[in-house]
Amino acid sequence: MANQPITSYSTAPEVDALVNDLIGRVADKWTLLVLEQLEEGGEQRFGALARAVPGISQKMLTQTLRAMERDGLVIRTVHPVIPPHVDYRLTTLGHSLGEAFCGVWHWAEANLAAVQRSRSAFDARD
């Protein structure tokens, strides 16, 4: 599969718009990390997610989860107890997106040494 050209697909403008919108949102650091955490850990409370995603602020986690909920990637369940108990879990759509991005991790694992060599060579030029 290496060295094969990327295939260009002809799609409807609505599909192109959705892809562009989702790539912008999903390819951001926080969405991928939250997606990965929910994929690996299953349903989790907000606090557990905040602890599991290093460096994410409460505000950014809230924004990320809301965007993911809007896109149908997560389900937010509020339990009517005091204090409120809120759980998040991936939907079928969220799981399928996680599977699609799994290839990025496989690529990174296979190409880690090459990327590190390239970065070192670049940095040594300065």
LINPEZI-V226134 format. One record per pair of residues at least 6 apart in sequence whose C-alpha atoms are under 7 Angstrom apart, sorted by the first residue. I is the first residue (numbers start at 0). J is the second residue. Records with the same first field share a line. If there is no record, write none. Layout:
I->J ; J
This chain:
25->31
29->63
30->63
32->52
33->52
34->97
37->88 ; 89
38->94
41->88
42->86 ; 87 ; 88
43->86 ; 87 ; 88
44->85 ; 86 ; 87
45->85 ; 86
49->55 ; 57 ; 60
67->73
68->74
71->90 ; 92
72->89 ; 90 ; 92 ; 93
73->87 ; 88 ; 89 ; 90 ; 93
74->87 ; 88 ; 89 ; 90
75->85 ; 86 ; 87 ; 88
76->85 ; 86 ; 87
77->84 ; 85 ; 86
78->84 ; 85
